[in-house]
Amino acid sequence: MASSVKKILKFKFKAGLNSYKNILTANVFNDLNALENDALQYELFENALTVIKNEDAVLPIKNLDKQKIAYVKIGDDTNDAFISTLQKYTEVTVIADSNLDSLQVKLKPFTTVIIGYHKSDVAFKKDDLRSDELFKINFLAKNNTVILDVFAKPYSLLPITNFDGIEGLVVSYQNSVIAQTVSAELIFGAIEAKGKLPVSIHSSFKVNDGLPTEKLNRLGFATPENVGMSGVILSNIDAIANKAIDGKMTPGIQVLVARKGKVIYQKSYGFHTYDKAIKVKDSDIYDLASLTKIVATLPNVMLQYDQQKINLETTLGTVSPIFKDSDKANINFKDLLSHYAGLAAGIPFYKATMDNSKFPSEAFFRKVSEENFSKRLADSLFIRNDFSNTIMDLIVKSKISTKKEYKYSDLTFMILKDYLEKTTGKTLDILVQENFYRSLGMNNTSFNPLEKFDKNRIPPTEMDSYFRKQLLHGYVNDLSAGLEGGVSGHAGVFSNAMDVAKIMELYLQKGNYGNKQYFSEKTFSDFNTCYFCAAGNRRGLGFDKPQLGAEGPTCGCASMTSFGHTGYTGTMAWADAETQIVYVFLSNRTFPAATENKLSKENIREDIQKIIYEAIMD
């Protein structure tokens, strides 16, 4: 024994272990967890995840507007990444109850139940299904349409002797964050199933069993390196975002970047307000301001165009009786959507509702909801339901320029909202939900968000000291939209970065998302054309386009085929087909007052966009 110890000490001496050397630990984490490792893990799991049962093509989940999905957990390990990723595709409700009968009562309204079996990846820990877990699976499978996702080795399925009641069965092999993320992608069709079983599961499934599934072109998730971008360079976004927050240009920010159909950067910064009480989360909902134009009104106009109910030469006088005998009767849709129709930039509609003391008049407002005063624009403030007619009346009578020149006008989209509602017989908020949001899985997007979402998820926008005399928290910041009860064509939608990215990806894919063609490629191309660039007007039809000169909405590095929009509250959404990039920036820069737009003056949105383009490696 003594001689063995001497030999060990001798070798340690030869290795220099007798001399203390300080080990630098600053980069140990990065060295051991290189970005390339995560990229490889995504690629490995995309190829390994295995579907071994898919009755009635339950996988991937389609028709989100007709689905009501629940999630039930089995196992004792974490499931956070799986839940959060599932909920980025559509509304998925987590249901838990130790009593199976009462659990089933809760599950009765749902069309599909996803069961996640989560066990630790620690090799020595037994991960076979326990008898109570097995009973629970069998019970739920008997009473529901079930997708069972196993985040453990395939052998854990051995205790199941009958798989008849399970419609969908996914083997995800590990319970890591990346495995959970990629598995959620597979369930919703962002990737297709490619994997094969490495072992047999008694007589039910054999080695090399594995079913292919359909890939739906929904947004997926990956590292920047998976899509030819540098995560190191993208990390420089932190400095720009923190500069904006530290400089009190905005209390909080959401930033999302997607490329080639993969979200590769999604991060939230700061707080809802400067008192730092509530941190911004990815699921929080911001007032989109003028992004409403391209995420609510414009897609519905594109549907009308696609269905040949209008064309670019269609005039207001032919589709809207109120304009028939006005000086705006001959404005065609090409000019209207290009902000080339000579309309005024805006009208102070609120002045028509004020009394002699410059306060909201009782002729137009009530403090409590009444039959003819049910449209709410703030706490304890309801406007007459027919005031939208007054708004349109004022637009019809407003001055129009005879000079052919570019002038950005909110009136354009107020007119379009009126046209859509009178043509379809549905209000814009209902129309956009039915035509787009529900099937896209934009379950965090809505006009008048307080009717659907918790107030703590909505950062306030402004202390309105000039009309509503209160903090605007969950009510649209734009007063003209407020006077329409929060539903207008130019403003009013609240959403988060992930949902906005979905509709931008729809545009990037020329009308297609989730393998549903919402409108034709030609329709999108017609609307993404700059018809008056030669005259110095950069606008497409409804879409903003890159600047023609030194100043404009982008970093100057986006291609001329790119498109998007910005918003007054400090928002931006931009997509570029040449680089296949979607960029979303949301903030409440108007809090507590909108007077000084430092966010715009300091080019925060544009500087972040510049970093995104610098990060492209291919």
N, C-alpha and C positions, 0 to 999 in steps of 0.2 A: 504493500500500500504506500509506504514511504517513498519507494523508488518511483512509483507511478506519479506521485505528486511532484517529485523533483523533475521528472520528464516534462510534465505539463508546464511547470514554472520556466523550464529551459526554453520551451517553444514560445511561451509568452514573451520571454526576454528577447529572443531572436526576432519576433514580430514587432518589437518596439512597444509592447503594451505596458511596459514599466514606466514609460514616459507619458505623462498626462498631456493630452491634446484637446483643446477646446473645439467642439463641433459646432459649426454655424448651422443654426436651425431655421433661419429666416425663410429659406426656400425649400425646406424639407417637404412640406405639404404639397407644394406645386410639383416638386420633383417626383413625388410618389403618386400624384394624382394629375398627371399631365392631361391637357385638354384632349389630346389624341386618344387617351384611354377611354374617356367618355364617348367620344365619337365611335370608337371601335365597339364599345358596349352596345350603343344604339344599333349599329349595323349587325352585330351578332344576334341580338334579340329579335330584330326584324326578320332575320332568316330562321331563327330557332323556334319561335312560338308556334304551337301546333294545335290545330283544330281537329278533333277526332270524332266530333258529332255535330251535325248541322241540319237538323230536321226543319223542313219547310223554309230553308234558307233564312233562319232566324238571325244568322250572322252574314254580313254586317247589318246593324240596325238601320233600316231605311225609314222613309216617311215620318220624319220627326214630328210633323204636325198632327199625326194620328197616333202617336205613342205616348204612353204615360209610364215612366220607368222608375222602378225602385231598386235599391241596393240593400242587401243583407250581408252582414259580415259573419264569417265563421273562422275560428282560429284565434290565437292570442298574440299575433304580431301586428305591426303597424300597417295601415292601409291608406295613409294620408295622400300619397301621390296618386294612387288609383282613383280615389274619390274626386280629388281636385281636377284630375284630367278628364274623367267622365263628365264632370259638370261643366267643362269648357265646351263640350259638344252640344249639350242640351240640358234641360232640367232633369236631374236625377235625385230622387228623394231617399235619404238614408232612413231606413226603418229598423228599429230595434225593439225587442220585447222578449223577455225570458219565457213567457207563456206562449206556446205555439198557437193555441186557439186565438188568443187576442192578437198575436202577430199576424195571423191569416186574415183577421178582420181588417187590420190596417192595410194589408196588401190587396184587398179585394178590388179597389178602384184601378189598379195598375195593370197595364197590358203585358209588361215584361218585368221579370225579377232577375237581377244580376246577383248571383251569390259569389262572393269572394272568399276563397279559403286561403288565409294568410298565416304562414308558419315561418319561424326564424330560419335564416339560411345557415345558421351555425351547424356544422356537420354532425356533431355528436348529439344534437337534440332530436329526439324522435318526432317525426312529423306525420305518422299514420293518423288517419281519421279516428277520433274516439267514437265510442258507441253513441253518445248523445249527439255528436256532430253528424254522424251518419244518419241517425233518426231524423234530425232536423232537415237534412238535405232531401231525404225520401219524402218527408211530409210536405215540404215546399214544392218539390217536383210534382207531386200528385195533384196539387191544387192550383198550380200556376204555370205559365210559360216561363221556363227557367233557362238562364245561361249560367253555367257553373264555370268559374275561372279558378284554376288551381295554381297558386303561387308556392309550389313545393315540388319535390321530385315525383315523377309519374307513379312510383310504387305506392304513394299515399292513396291512390285510387283503389288499391286492391281490396279493401273492405267492402266496396260497393259491388254487389253481386248482380244488380239489375239497373241498367241505365235507361230503361224505357221511358221514364217520365221526364228525363232531362233532354231538352230540345237542342241546346248548344253546350259543347264541352271544349274548353280551352285549357291547354297545359302551358303554363308560363314559366315553370321550372324553378324560378327564384322569386324571392320577395323584395328584391332591391328596388330602389326608386325608379331606375331606368326600366326594369322589367314591368313594373306597374304602369308606367307611362306608356310604353310601347303596347302593352296589352289593351289599354283603353283605346289606343289608336286603332288596333285591329277590330275591336268590337264595333267601332263606328265607321270602319272602312277607310281610314286614312292610309292604311297599309293593307296588303293582302296577306293571307296566311300561306307560308311556304314550308314550315317545319314538318319533320317526320319523327315519329316516336322512336326513341333509341332502345326501348324495351317493350316487352309484351305485357298487357294487363289481362291476366288469365286468358280466357277464350274470347273476351269481348273485343280487344284491340291488339293487333300484332305489331311486331317490329316493322318500322317503315310506314305504318299507317299515318295518314295526314291528309286532310282535305283542303283543297284550295278555296279561298273565298274571294269575293269580288272586291276590287279596289274602287272606292268612291272618291272622287277628287275633293275631299274635305281637307282642311288644314291639319297637318300633323305636327310633330314636335321632334326636335333634334338639336345637336350642338351646331355652332357656326361652322365648324370644320367639316361636318357632314354635307354641307351645301356650298363648299368652296369659299368660306369666309373665315376671318381671323377673330377668334374670341378675345385675344389679347387687345387688338385694336378696338373692338366693340366695348371693352371695359372702360375706355376713355369717355364713354357716355356719362359715367358716374360723375366726373368732374364738371361737366356742363350742367347736368341736372342739379347737382349740389350748389353750383354757382348761382343758379336761378333761385333756389330756395334760400340760401344764405343771404342773397341780395334782396330778399323779399319781393321778388318778381312774381312769385306764386307760392302758396304754402305747400302744395303737393303736386305730384306729376305721375302719370303712367306713361311708359314707353314700351312699344312692341315693335319688333322687327321680324318679318317672315321672308324667307327666300325659297324658291322652287317648291312652294307648297308646304314648307315646314316653318313653324314658329321657332326661331333660334335665339330670341332675346325677348324676355318679358319681365319687366321690373317696375316696381312702384317705389316712389321716393316721397319723403316728407310726411306731412300731416294734413288733415282736413282744414285746419285753421292754424294761425300762428301761436295759439296757446298750447299746441302740441298735445292735445288730449286724445285724439284718435289718429293712429297711423294709417296712411293710405295702403289699401290692399288691392290686389289685382281684380278682385270682384266688385270693387266700389264703382259707383255710377256717376258720371259727370254730365253736366249740361253741355251738349255738343254745339250749341249755338248754330252757326251757318252750315255745319256738317249735315244738319237736318236736310238741307237742300239735296244732297247727293245720297243720303242713306234712307230717305223717306219719300220725298216728292218725286225726284228724278226717276227712280226705278219704275214707279207707277206710270209716269209719262212715257217711258220707254216701252212699257207693255202696251199702251194705247197705240204707239207708233208701230210696234211689232204686229199688232192685230189690224193694222191699216185703218184705224179709226181716225188717225190724223197723219199728215205728212209735213215736211218742212215748209211747204208753201201754204198750209192751212192757216187761215186768218182768224183772229179773235172774233170778228163779227159773225163768222159762220158757225162757230162752236159755242158761243156764249151770247145769249140774247141781250144781256145788259150792255154789251159793247157794240151792238149792231148799228146804232145810230150815233156813235161817239167818234171822236177824232182818233180813236185807237182801233177802229174796226178793221183796218187794213194791215195791222201788225201781224206778220206771219211768225210761225213758231221758230224758224231759224234765227230771225232777229231777236225775238223775245228771249230765247234760251241763251243767246250769245251776249246778252246785255247790250244790244245794239239797236234797241227800239225807241230810244229817246225818252224813256220813262224817268221820272224823278227818282233819286236815290232812295227816298223814303218820305213818309208823311207822318207828322206828329199827331197820330190818331187820338192820343190821350187827351188832347186839348178840347176835343168835342165832348168829353165826359166830365169836365171840371166845372165847378160852380164859380161864382164871383170871387170867392175867397181862395181860389186855386186849389180846392180840395175835390176829391171825387164826389160828384153830384148824386143825390139820392134818386134822381130820375134814372140813373144808370146802374147804381150799385145797391147791394144789401149786405148787411153784416152776417146774416145767416141765409142758408139756401132756401129759396122759394121756387114755386113751380116755373116761373118765367125768369128766375135769376139763379140758375144752377151751375153756371160756369165759374169755376174758382180761379182766381189769379194770385191769391195770397191767403194767409190766415185771416179768417173773418172778413173776407172780401169777395163778393160774388157779383159778376157783371150780367147784364141783361142778355138772355140767350140770343136775341136777334141783333146784337151789336155787330156781328160779322157782316150783316147786310149793310150797315152804315159804313163799315170799312170799305166794302166793295163799291159803294156809292161814291165815296171820297176818291177812290182810285179812278173810277170812270171819269170823274170831273177834274182830276188833277191835270196840271199842265204837262204838255209833251213837247219835247224839243224837235224842231224841224231839221236841225243839223244832224247829219249822219255821223255819229261818233260813239265811242265806247263810254258807257256810264253804268257802273255796277249798281243794281237796284234790287232791293228786297221785294219790291212790288211784283216783280216777275213771278216769284214763287208763291206769292199770295194769290195771284191770278190763277196760277196753275192748280193750286189747292182747290180753289172755287170751281174750276173746270172739272177736276177729277171727282169731287164730291157730287156735283150736279149730274155728271155723266153716269156715275156708277150707283148713285143712291146710297153711298156709304161714306161716313166720315173718314178723313185721312188716317186717323189712328187705327181704326178697324181695318181699313183697306190694306195698309202696309203690313199689319200683323197677318192677315189672311194670305196675302200674295207673296210675302217674303219672310218675315221674321220667324214665324212658327216652323216653317220647313227648313230654314237655314240654321235653326237652333239658336237664334238670337234671343234667348230667354232672359237676358239682362238688359233689354232695350225696350223703351216705352216712352210715349208722351205721358205727362202727368204721373211721374214715378211713385208718388206717395200713395197712389191707389193700389200699387202692387208690391212695393219694396219697403223695407225698414229704413227709416229716416237716417239711421246711423251709417248706412251704406252710401249716403249721398253727401258729398262735400258741399257746403253752402257757397253761393256765388257772390252775393253782394249785399251790403246794407243799403237798401233803397231809401234814400232820404228825400227824393224829389216827388214820389207819387204814392207808392204803397206804404211808405213810412215804416218799414220793418225789414228784418233780415230775410233774404230770399233763400230758403232752405228747402229744396225739393220742388220749388216753383220756377218756371222758366225765367231766366234773367231778362230776356228781351221783352220790353213792355208791349210792343205791338202784338207779339205772340201771346202775351198774357191776356190782352184784351180779347183774344179769340178763345179764351178758356184754356190756354196752354197748348192748343193744337193749331199750328200754322204751317204753311208750306216752307217758310224760310228759317224757322227756329222752333224749338220745343222738345226735340228728342233728347233723352238721357240714355247713356250707354257706358260700357267699359271698352277698353282697348281691344280685348279679344273679340267681342261681338262686331265692332267696327271693322276689324281685320277680315271677318268672314265676308261681309258684303264687298269689301275692296278686292278680296280674292275672287269673288263672283265676277266682278268687272274684269279683273286680270285674266280670267278664264273665259272672257267674252260671253257672259251670260249663263255659264254653267257652274253648278256647285252641287256636290253630293250626287253627281250623275243626273241631275235634273236640269234641263235647259229652260231657263226662265224666259229668255228672249234670244233671238238669233244673233249670231256673230256679226252679221251685217248691221243689225240695229245698234249694237255696241260701237262698231267702227264708225257709223254715221254720227253718233253722238260724241265720239272722241276725236272728231275732226275740227280743226281750227279753220273756219270758213273765212275769217276776216283778218288773218295774220298779216297779209300784205298791207292792210290799212292800219296796222299797229294795235289791233285788238287780239290779245292772246287767247281769249276764251274759246273753249269748245262749247257743245250744247249742254249747258248746266255744269259741266266740269270746268274747273280752273286748269290752266296749263302753265308750263314753265315760262318764265319771263322772256320777253323778246329783247330786252335791253339789260342794263346793269342791275336793276332792282326788280324784285318779284317775290313770289311765294316760296321758292325753293332755294336750295344751296347753290344753284347754278350748275350742278353736276348731274342732275337728272336728265334723261333723254327727252327729246321733244315729243315723243309719243307718250310720255308719262302724263298722269292726270291726278286730280285730287281736289282738295278744298281746305281752307282754313276757317277758323271760327273765332268770334269776338271774345269768348271766354278763355281763349288761349288753347285752342285745339287745332289739330292738323291730321289729315289722312291723305296719304299719297301712295300711288302704285306705279310701277315702271315695268312694262312688258319686256324691255330689252335686257334688264338685269334680273327680272322676275322677283322684284323686291316690293314688299308692302311695308309701309312705315306709318305708325299711329302714335300721336302725341296728344295726351289729354291733360288739362290742368284747370284750375279755377283762379286764373291770374287776376280776375276781377274782384277777388276778396281782399280786403273788406270794401275797397272802392276801386272803380274802374278808370279813374281819371288819368293815371299815368301808366301807359302801356310799356313798361320797361322790358317785358318779355319779348316784345316785338322789336324794340329799339336795340336790344342786345343780341338779336338774331339767335335766340336760344334754339328754337325749332329747326332753323336752317343749319346751325352748327352741328346739331346732333345728326341731321341728315347727311352732312358732309362726312362725319366719322363713319357712318354706315357705308357710304360709297368707298371710302378709303379702306374699309375692311374686306372688300372683295378681292379674292386672290386668284380667281380663274378668269 
